[in-house]
Amino acid sequence: MARCLVSGMVPPYHCRRFPAQAEGGPGYIEIIPILLYIPYSMKRIAGLLLTLALAGAPLGAQTLQALYPTAYELVYSVFSLGGEDPNEGMTTFLSTLVPMGGSAESMGMAFTAVADDASFLDLNPAASALQEQTQFAFYHNNWIADTRIEAVVYTMRLGTLGLSVGGKWLYLPFTEYTDFAERVSTGYYSEAIGVANASLHLFPGYYFYGIAVGGSAKLALRSVPDYSDDNGVVIPGSGGGQSAVAVMADFGMLTRFNVLKLYASREKNASFGVALKNFGPPIMDEPMPTIATAGFSYSFLKPILVSADISFPINLVDLSLSEDFYWGAGYRMTVTDFWKLQAGLLVKGGNPRLSVGAAIDFSPLTLDINYTLDLTTQFTALNRMSIEARFDMGDMGRSSRAARAEELYLRGLDAYAAGDLELAISLWDESLQLNPFFDPARENRDTARTSLELRQRMLELQRLE
């Protein structure tokens, strides 16, 4: 009988061989995705309670060390208090949940309401209509062991319409050996996902930010290499039985507003977003990893931003088999115009993920480098690095038009103060042509028109007298 080895038998995937149904018939290999699944341990609860009880004793430190030889075990116990989630890992195409990298990962995936760079494509499809710059971004993520993720995103905005395309590719080596350690077959297990996105910024204005809504269509392909039968002979085309194609969709909403703002700025200091991700039909009787997420971000001081997301997995085949909710929190501090520091924590059952990163702007290139420590553990293969290289390709003249519109608005105020209503109205009309959502120019233009009409009526009354 042949045995299967994937990435040195280290997660994210495990494969097992099932014997033939009939004597002499070929068996088959099932690849079980366990990318995000680490089982809980109820025994740790009793251990943690015992540790707390002995904390004040003279031998408390020694007891703690005996119960938890590594920091990993202690932290794992704390985050496992909720018990085992029996529905963990029952969906397919889990690569959709693996972060590409960038700001989203460094902020603990609490990015649904932040969504201010190309990393939004994984988390909130409504954000393409709100990007300031046209962006072209490349991502590389050293996930677990030999598993790698490569991704690319292009996003642009035409007025209130945002458009994006992107792709993500997860791959890992696949090697099958016999009982005598003879290599039978080799190849790569991979999952590729293509994304096409569009969003629209509705009701934008100077006072009310408006609401962005959007959606993404996803096409996913899982490729499994061929494997051997019980005699160690590779079966041509056998991998095709587990390869699959899936279609999914994401939907999102995002808005920004001011709340408890302690500094002067035209930018809104709070955001709220919701997203439904990976909505699609099951493949081979396995549901997609559908997730509903709500996020909030808040800037209480101009250089500091905090964010939080809460996510609810949804099993579309059987709602009773949906996984437990999980949450994440993120932090960003703008040190200088070209340097930002970011950190985040994602807690999914007993699997905390701590991440830190820095974004350095070389204009037009921004490098976003992240370090992630899964399970906040010791220095093992669960530590990984990811990098994003993002090119800002300009804003298609939006900022210069906005500056010109404001200049015309101020000149209109001067003309209005001088009593030249016709000139003021003309300047404000020109300002609104450059920025149709500049509400102060519209309000003052309407006031000036009313004043001009009143003046003309008064002149007509004087002529009649």
Stockholm file with secondary structure:
# STOCKHOLM 1.0

chainA/1-465         MARCLVSGMVPPYHCRRFPAQAEGGPGYIEIIPILLYIPYSMKRIAGLLLTLALAGAPLGAQTLQALYPTAYELVYSVFSLGGEDPNEGMTTFLSTLVPMGGSAESMGMAFTAVADDASFLDLNPAASALQEQTQFAFYHNNWIADTRIEAVVYTMRLGTLGLSVGGKWLYLPFTEYTDFAERVSTGYYSEAIGVANASLHLFPGYYFYGIAVGGSAKLALRSVPDYSDDNGVVIPGSGGGQSAVAVMADFGMLTRFNVLKLYASREKNASFGVALKNFGPPIMDEPMPTIATAGFSYSFLKPILVSADISFPINLVDLSLSEDFYWGAGYRMTVTDFWKLQAGLLVKGGNPRLSVGAAIDFSPLTLDINYTLDLTTQFTALNRMSIEARFDMGDMGRSSRAARAEELYLRGLDAYAAGDLELAISLWDESLQLNPFFDPARENRDTARTSLELRQRMLELQRLE
#=GR chainA/1-465 SS CEEEEEGGGCTTEEEEEECCSSTTCCCEEEEEECTTCCCCCTHHHHHHHHHHHTTTSTTHHHHHHHHCSSHHHHHHHHHTTTCCCTTTTCCSCGGGGSCCCHHHHHTTTCCTTTCCSGGGGGTCGGGGGGCSSCEEEEEEEECSTTCEEEEEEEEEEETTEEEEEEEEEEEEEEEEEETTCCEEEEEEEEEEEEEEEEEEEESCCSSSCCEEEEEEEEEEEEECCCCBCTTSCBCTTGGGGTCEEEEEEEEEEEEEECCSCCSCCSSCSEEEEEEEEEECCCBTTBCCCEEEEEEEEEEEETTEEEEEEEEEEECSSCGGGCCCCEEEEEEEEEEETTEEEEEEEEEETTEEEEEEEEEEECSSEEEEEEEEEETTCSSSTTEEEEEEEEEECCCTTHHHHHHHHHHHHHHHHHHHHTTCHHHHHHHHHHHHHHCTTCHHHHHHHHHHHHHHHHHHHHHHHHHHC
#=GC SS_cons         CEEEEEGGGCTTEEEEEECCSSTTCCCEEEEEECTTCCCCCTHHHHHHHHHHHTTTSTTHHHHHHHHCSSHHHHHHHHHTTTCCCTTTTCCSCGGGGSCCCHHHHHTTTCCTTTCCSGGGGGTCGGGGGGCSSCEEEEEEEECSTTCEEEEEEEEEEETTEEEEEEEEEEEEEEEEEETTCCEEEEEEEEEEEEEEEEEEEESCCSSSCCEEEEEEEEEEEEECCCCBCTTSCBCTTGGGGTCEEEEEEEEEEEEEECCSCCSCCSSCSEEEEEEEEEECCCBTTBCCCEEEEEEEEEEEETTEEEEEEEEEEECSSCGGGCCCCEEEEEEEEEEETTEEEEEEEEEETTEEEEEEEEEEECSSEEEEEEEEEETTCSSSTTEEEEEEEEEECCCTTHHHHHHHHHHHHHHHHHHHHTTCHHHHHHHHHHHHHHCTTCHHHHHHHHHHHHHHHHHHHHHHHHHHC
//
